Amino acid sequence: MQGTSSLRALAAVLTAVALVLAACGGEAALTGSSGVCPSPATGPSTVIIDWVPFVKLGDVTYVAMADEPGRPPALERSVLGPEFGRVRCKIAGAVTDAAYRSKHGDAAFLEPGTVLYSVNGYRPTFLLSTLEDGAVQLYQADTVQGAAVGGDLLDIGGKVAAISIRHGDDGTTELGRVSDPSIIDSFVSAILQAPVDQSPLAPTGAQYFIAFYLRGGIVIQRPYWAGTGELGRGIVLPQAARDVVDAAVGR
């Protein structure tokens, strides 16, 4: 969906997404939703909202994953699990109120009725998928209402084969790799137990991307800032996990 040339902007997108989703209701609950879609905007508007490609179901807001460098051109359709939900409303082009709070079933760019599939082997509150122009597009959880630890966002325990630390400028240049199963297990365990702060943070220090090679040919990639130890979005890693990243890049 997004070309690999856009990976350089991914960290900025995921940093800003907290602000954008807060404006469109990243904390809105499923209950109380009117289910009424906003009418398409008409006439001139002084408000331009640069929507991220998100979809919201219940308490979870998902963001589309960029294409993964080196991955086969398309994921096999065998990764698709049962239908988990459907898009109710497409808000890009309809909403010009920056204070709009998104509801269950809202999506930035997906058309109403688009099927949202679970992904085989993964919790649907972590990964969902769609078929867009015949290709599988993955969406990973970005905001989870009430998330307290990394495991509330990521379902990767026992599912990581390798970890790649990549340059923050392009998201493709590999600076280091972790392949030792024992180190992977301890690193992943630390992530899943790490506290989560999904309020807008101000990341500092060297920026990298951390790519997790998962079973099923799936690779997820999230930005990481060495200064604050934040793994996007809002997972604050303990020092032992930060040391693994530093060692991988030779710091």
ChimeraX attribute file (.defattr): number of C-alpha atoms within 10 A of each C-alpha:
attribute: neighborCount
match mode: 1-to-1
recipient: residues
	/A:1	13
	/A:2	12
	/A:3	10
	/A:4	15
	/A:5	14
	/A:6	12
	/A:7	23
	/A:8	16
	/A:9	13
	/A:10	21
	/A:11	24
	/A:12	11
	/A:13	14
	/A:14	18
	/A:15	18
	/A:16	15
	/A:17	22
	/A:18	20
	/A:19	14
	/A:20	19
	/A:21	24
	/A:22	20
	/A:23	17
	/A:24	22
	/A:25	18
	/A:26	24
	/A:27	20
	/A:28	21
	/A:29	17
	/A:30	17
	/A:31	10
	/A:32	9
	/A:33	12
	/A:34	9
	/A:35	13
	/A:36	9
	/A:37	16
	/A:38	14
	/A:39	12
	/A:40	12
	/A:41	13
	/A:42	9
	/A:43	4
	/A:44	6
	/A:45	9
	/A:46	6
	/A:47	10
	/A:48	11
	/A:49	15
	/A:50	9
	/A:51	16
	/A:52	19
	/A:53	16
	/A:54	21
	/A:55	29
	/A:56	27
	/A:57	22
	/A:58	17
	/A:59	19
	/A:60	25
	/A:61	29
	/A:62	24
	/A:63	22
	/A:64	21
	/A:65	23
	/A:66	19
	/A:67	22
	/A:68	20
	/A:69	15
	/A:70	9
	/A:71	11
	/A:72	10
	/A:73	10
	/A:74	13
	/A:75	16
	/A:76	12
	/A:77	13
	/A:78	10
	/A:79	18
	/A:80	20
	/A:81	17
	/A:82	12
	/A:83	14
	/A:84	15
	/A:85	17
	/A:86	22
	/A:87	21
	/A:88	23
	/A:89	26
	/A:90	23
	/A:91	24
	/A:92	19
	/A:93	16
	/A:94	15
	/A:95	20
	/A:96	18
	/A:97	13
	/A:98	15
	/A:99	13
	/A:100	15
	/A:101	16
	/A:102	26
	/A:103	29
	/A:104	25
	/A:105	24
	/A:106	26
	/A:107	28
	/A:108	22
	/A:109	17
	/A:110	21
	/A:111	15
	/A:112	16
	/A:113	13
	/A:114	18
	/A:115	19
	/A:116	25
	/A:117	23
	/A:118	24
	/A:119	24
	/A:120	15
	/A:121	14
	/A:122	17
	/A:123	14
	/A:124	21
	/A:125	22
	/A:126	22
	/A:127	25
	/A:128	28
	/A:129	25
	/A:130	22
	/A:131	15
	/A:132	11
	/A:133	8
	/A:134	9
	/A:135	15
	/A:136	19
	/A:137	20
	/A:138	26
	/A:139	26
	/A:140	23
	/A:141	24
	/A:142	25
	/A:143	25
	/A:144	20
	/A:145	16
	/A:146	13
	/A:147	18
	/A:148	17
	/A:149	19
	/A:150	24
	/A:151	21
	/A:152	19
	/A:153	25
	/A:154	20
	/A:155	18
	/A:156	20
	/A:157	14
	/A:158	13
	/A:159	17
	/A:160	19
	/A:161	15
	/A:162	17
	/A:163	24
	/A:164	22
	/A:165	25
	/A:166	23
	/A:167	20
	/A:168	23
	/A:169	15
	/A:170	18
	/A:171	26
	/A:172	20
	/A:173	15
	/A:174	17
	/A:175	16
	/A:176	18
	/A:177	17
	/A:178	19
	/A:179	13
	/A:180	11
	/A:181	13
	/A:182	10
	/A:183	14
	/A:184	21
	/A:185	16
	/A:186	14
	/A:187	21
	/A:188	23
	/A:189	17
	/A:190	21
	/A:191	23
	/A:192	21
	/A:193	17
	/A:194	21
	/A:195	19
	/A:196	24
	/A:197	17
	/A:198	19
	/A:199	12
	/A:200	14
	/A:201	14
	/A:202	9
	/A:203	18
	/A:204	13
	/A:205	11
	/A:206	13
	/A:207	19
	/A:208	25
	/A:209	28
	/A:210	24
	/A:211	22
	/A:212	22
	/A:213	18
	/A:214	17
	/A:215	14
	/A:216	14
	/A:217	12
	/A:218	14
	/A:219	19
	/A:220	19
	/A:221	25
	/A:222	18
	/A:223	24
	/A:224	30
	/A:225	21
	/A:226	18
	/A:227	12
	/A:228	17
	/A:229	23
	/A:230	25
	/A:231	24
	/A:232	21
	/A:233	25
	/A:234	27
	/A:235	25
	/A:236	25
	/A:237	24
	/A:238	17
	/A:239	11
	/A:240	12
	/A:241	19
	/A:242	22
	/A:243	15
	/A:244	17
	/A:245	25
	/A:246	14
	/A:247	12
	/A:248	16
	/A:249	16
	/A:250	9
	/A:251	8
